Amino acid sequence: MIIDHPLLGPRDSAEFTYLGDASLINRPDWQAEDAVAQFTTYGYQRKNPARLHRELWFHEQGDRSWLVVTRNTVTHEITKVELARDVARAEGRSK
């Protein structure tokens, strides 16, 4: 698979480490009353859809950036690649 890195251009997926569902960007509030339940769901209940899916990838053998990759899990076609920091900012999760 080739991942078209937003800053570095096309890269082989072997340079990256797959982390999982991109919803991991939305980490629960550790001070919430139900923090234990939220973190249990956050850490252990992952989706594995057979369709378009937003995933987190880490460019381990490159610039060490985090990416949000939108990929069809059936065909492995990649339709969008974004820097995770830009996604977090757009969702109001970062400065």
Accessible surface in RSA format (square Angstrom, percent):
REM  Atomic radii and reference values for relative SASA: ProtOr
REM  Chains: A
REM  Algorithm: Lee & Richards
REM  Probe-radius: 1.40
REM  Slices: 20
REM RES _ NUM      All-atoms   Total-Side   Main-Chain    Non-polar    All polar
REM                ABS   REL    ABS   REL    ABS   REL    ABS   REL    ABS   REL
RES MET A   1    84.03  43.5  34.68  23.0  49.35 117.5  43.87  37.3  40.16  53.2
RES ILE A   2   105.21  59.9  88.59  66.0  16.61  40.0  88.59  63.8  16.61  45.1
RES ILE A   3     0.00   0.0   0.00   0.0   0.00   0.0   0.00   0.0   0.00   0.0
RES ASP A   4    84.94  59.5  79.75  79.4   5.19  12.3  26.52  62.4  58.41  58.3
RES HIS A   5     3.42   1.9   0.00   0.0   3.42   8.7   0.00   0.0   3.42   4.0
RES PRO A   6    62.79  45.8  21.65  19.7  41.14 149.5  33.01  27.3  29.78 185.1
RES LEU A   7   109.43  60.9  75.96  54.3  33.47  84.1  79.46  55.8  29.97  80.6
RES LEU A   8    75.54  42.1  52.53  37.6  23.01  57.9  58.35  41.0  17.19  46.3
RES GLY A   9    20.59  25.4   0.00   N/A  20.59  25.4  17.61  48.3   2.98   6.7
RES PRO A  10    95.31  69.5  79.95  72.9  15.36  55.8  80.42  66.4  14.89  92.6
RES ARG A  11    80.71  33.9  76.16  38.8   4.55  10.8   5.22   7.1  75.49  45.8
RES ASP A  12    69.99  49.0  65.51  65.2   4.48  10.6  24.69  58.1  45.30  45.2
RES SER A  13    23.07  19.5  19.62  26.2   3.45   8.0   2.12   4.5  20.95  29.3
RES ALA A  14    75.46  69.4  53.25  82.2  22.21  50.5  65.31  92.0  10.16  26.9
RES GLU A  15    40.79  23.4  40.23  30.4   0.55   1.3  13.93  27.0  26.85  21.9
RES PHE A  16    16.19   8.1   0.00   0.0  16.19  42.1   0.34   0.2  15.84  45.3
RES THR A  17    61.56  43.8  57.65  58.4   3.91   9.3  55.95  75.1   5.61   8.5
RES TYR A  18   105.03  49.0  83.72  47.6  21.30  55.4  65.03  48.9  39.99  49.3
RES LEU A  19    82.28  45.8  69.58  49.8  12.70  31.9  70.22  49.3  12.06  32.4
RES GLY A  20     5.97   7.4   0.00   N/A   5.97   7.4   5.97  16.4   0.00   0.0
RES ASP A  21    21.40  15.0  19.09  19.0   2.31   5.5   1.81   4.3  19.59  19.5
RES ALA A  22     6.52   6.0   3.20   4.9   3.32   7.6   3.53   5.0   2.99   7.9
RES SER A  23    63.09  53.3  53.92  72.0   9.17  21.1  40.70  86.7  22.39  31.4
RES LEU A  24    18.56  10.3  12.13   8.7   6.43  16.2  12.25   8.6   6.31  17.0
RES ILE A  25    34.03  19.4  16.35  12.2  17.68  42.6  23.78  17.1  10.24  27.8
RES ASN A  26    69.49  47.9  57.35  55.4  12.15  29.2  22.78  54.8  46.72  45.2
RES ARG A  27   146.17  61.4 138.85  70.8   7.32  17.4  40.46  55.3 105.72  64.1
RES PRO A  28    22.10  16.1   7.85   7.2  14.25  51.8  16.30  13.5   5.80  36.1
RES ASP A  29    81.25  56.9  69.61  69.3  11.64  27.5  36.50  85.9  44.75  44.6
RES TRP A  30   184.19  73.9 171.00  82.8  13.19  31.0 145.04  77.3  39.14  63.5
RES GLN A  31   127.10  71.1  96.27  70.4  30.83  73.4  25.86  55.1 101.24  76.8
RES ALA A  32    30.43  28.0  14.24  22.0  16.19  36.8  22.95  32.3   7.48  19.8
RES GLU A  33   189.45 108.8 145.13 109.8  44.32 105.5  66.60 128.8 122.85 100.3
RES ASP A  34    76.99  53.9  69.32  69.0   7.67  18.1  37.00  87.1  39.99  39.9
RES ALA A  35    14.59  13.4  13.92  21.5   0.67   1.5  13.99  19.7   0.60   1.6
RES VAL A  36   126.83  83.5 121.28 109.8   5.54  13.4 125.65 109.2   1.18   3.2
RES ALA A  37    60.40  55.5  51.12  78.9   9.27  21.1  57.66  81.2   2.74   7.2
RES GLN A  38    59.84  33.5  51.64  37.7   8.20  19.5  26.81  57.1  33.03  25.0
RES PHE A  39    56.48  28.3  51.02  31.6   5.46  14.2  51.38  31.2   5.10  14.6
RES THR A  40    66.13  47.0  63.21  64.1   2.92   6.9  48.37  65.0  17.76  26.9
RES THR A  41    73.97  52.6  72.91  73.9   1.06   2.5  49.50  66.5  24.47  37.0
RES TYR A  42    54.47  25.4  42.12  24.0  12.35  32.1  38.12  28.6  16.35  20.2
RES GLY A  43    30.72  37.9   0.00   N/A  30.72  37.9  17.53  48.1  13.19  29.6
RES TYR A  44   181.40  84.7 153.69  87.4  27.71  72.1 108.54  81.6  72.85  89.8
RES GLN A  45   127.67  71.4 101.52  74.2  26.15  62.3  26.90  57.3 100.77  76.4
RES ARG A  46   116.17  48.8  83.73  42.7  32.44  77.2  41.22  56.3  74.95  45.4
RES LYS A  47   148.92  72.7 133.81  82.1  15.11  36.0  82.18  74.0  66.74  71.1
RES ASN A  48   145.37 100.2 115.03 111.2  30.33  73.0  31.84  76.6 113.53 109.7
RES PRO A  49    20.06  14.6   6.57   6.0  13.50  49.1  17.60  14.5   2.46  15.3
RES ALA A  50    83.27  76.6  54.70  84.4  28.57  65.0  56.56  79.6  26.71  70.8
RES ARG A  51   134.83  56.6 129.21  65.9   5.62  13.4  62.58  85.5  72.25  43.8
RES LEU A  52    89.02  49.6  82.93  59.3   6.10  15.3  83.28  58.5   5.74  15.4
RES HIS A  53    16.77   9.2  13.33   9.3   3.44   8.8  15.39  15.9   1.38   1.6
RES ARG A  54    96.76  40.6  93.23  47.5   3.54   8.4  47.28  64.6  49.48  30.0
RES GLU A  55     0.89   0.5   0.89   0.7   0.00   0.0   0.00   0.0   0.89   0.7
RES LEU A  56    10.58   5.9  10.58   7.6   0.00   0.0  10.58   7.4   0.00   0.0
RES TRP A  57    19.60   7.9  19.60   9.5   0.00   0.0  19.60  10.5   0.00   0.0
RES PHE A  58    31.58  15.8  31.58  19.6   0.00   0.0  31.58  19.1   0.00   0.0
RES HIS A  59     0.00   0.0   0.00   0.0   0.00   0.0   0.00   0.0   0.00   0.0
RES GLU A  60    88.35  50.7  79.13  59.9   9.23  22.0  14.01  27.1  74.34  60.7
RES GLN A  61   129.40  72.4  97.35  71.1  32.04  76.3  36.91  78.6  92.49  70.1
RES GLY A  62    37.71  46.5   0.00   N/A  37.71  46.5  16.27  44.7  21.44  48.0
RES ASP A  63    63.83  44.7  31.35  31.2  32.47  76.8  36.43  85.7  27.40  27.3
RES ARG A  64   149.42  62.7 135.33  69.0  14.09  33.5  53.61  73.3  95.81  58.1
RES SER A  65    20.89  17.7  13.31  17.8   7.58  17.5  20.89  44.5   0.00   0.0
RES TRP A  66   107.48  43.1 101.54  49.2   5.93  13.9  81.22  43.3  26.26  42.6
RES LEU A  67     0.00   0.0   0.00   0.0   0.00   0.0   0.00   0.0   0.00   0.0
RES VAL A  68     0.11   0.1   0.00   0.0   0.11   0.3   0.00   0.0   0.11   0.3
RES VAL A  69     0.21   0.1   0.21   0.2   0.00   0.0   0.21   0.2   0.00   0.0
RES THR A  70    18.94  13.5  18.94  19.2   0.00   0.0  15.94  21.4   3.01   4.5
RES ARG A  71    25.70  10.8  25.70  13.1   0.00   0.0   0.67   0.9  25.03  15.2
RES ASN A  72    34.82  24.0  34.82  33.7   0.00   0.0   0.52   1.3  34.30  33.2
RES THR A  73    32.18  22.9  15.41  15.6  16.77  40.0  15.12  20.3  17.06  25.8
RES VAL A  74    98.52  64.8  73.42  66.5  25.10  60.5  77.97  67.7  20.55  55.7
RES THR A  75    87.52  62.2  58.97  59.8  28.55  68.0  66.11  88.8  21.41  32.4
RES HIS A  76    97.99  53.6  92.32  64.2   5.67  14.5  65.37  67.4  32.62  38.0
RES GLU A  77   106.96  61.4  97.76  74.0   9.20  21.9  36.95  71.5  70.01  57.2
RES ILE A  78    40.60  23.1  14.14  10.5  26.46  63.8  14.14  10.2  26.46  71.8
RES THR A  79    75.64  53.8  39.56  40.1  36.08  86.0  43.09  57.9  32.55  49.2
RES LYS A  80   116.31  56.7 109.14  67.0   7.17  17.1  65.58  59.0  50.72  54.0
RES VAL A  81    27.77  18.3   5.98   5.4  21.80  52.5   5.98   5.2  21.80  59.1
RES GLU A  82    44.04  25.3  40.35  30.5   3.69   8.8  16.16  31.3  27.88  22.8
RES LEU A  83    10.27   5.7   9.01   6.4   1.26   3.2   9.01   6.3   1.26   3.4
RES ALA A  84    10.75   9.9  10.21  15.8   0.54   1.2  10.36  14.6   0.39   1.0
RES ARG A  85   128.46  53.9 120.11  61.2   8.35  19.9  46.30  63.3  82.16  49.8
RES ASP A  86    66.18  46.4  59.49  59.2   6.69  15.8  25.70  60.5  40.48  40.4
RES VAL A  87     7.58   5.0   4.57   4.1   3.02   7.3   7.58   6.6   0.00   0.0
RES ALA A  88    12.64  11.6  12.64  19.5   0.00   0.0  12.64  17.8   0.00   0.0
RES ARG A  89   122.65  51.5 106.59  54.3  16.07  38.3  35.67  48.8  86.98  52.7
RES ALA A  90    92.47  85.0  47.89  73.9  44.59 101.4  60.89  85.7  31.59  83.7
RES GLU A  91    81.88  47.0  50.41  38.1  31.47  74.9  40.07  77.5  41.81  34.1
RES GLY A  92    66.23  81.7   0.00   N/A  66.23  81.7  32.96  90.5  33.27  74.5
RES ARG A  93   118.71  49.8  84.05  42.8  34.66  82.5  25.05  34.2  93.66  56.8
RES SER A  94    60.62  51.2  34.04  45.4  26.58  61.2  21.09  44.9  39.53  55.4
RES LYS A  95   215.09 104.9 178.73 109.7  36.36  86.6 151.11 136.0  63.97  68.1
END  Absolute sums over single chains surface
CHAIN  1 A     6437.3       5073.2       1364.1       3457.9       2979.4
END  Absolute sums over all chains
TOTAL          6437.3       5073.2       1364.1       3457.9       2979.4
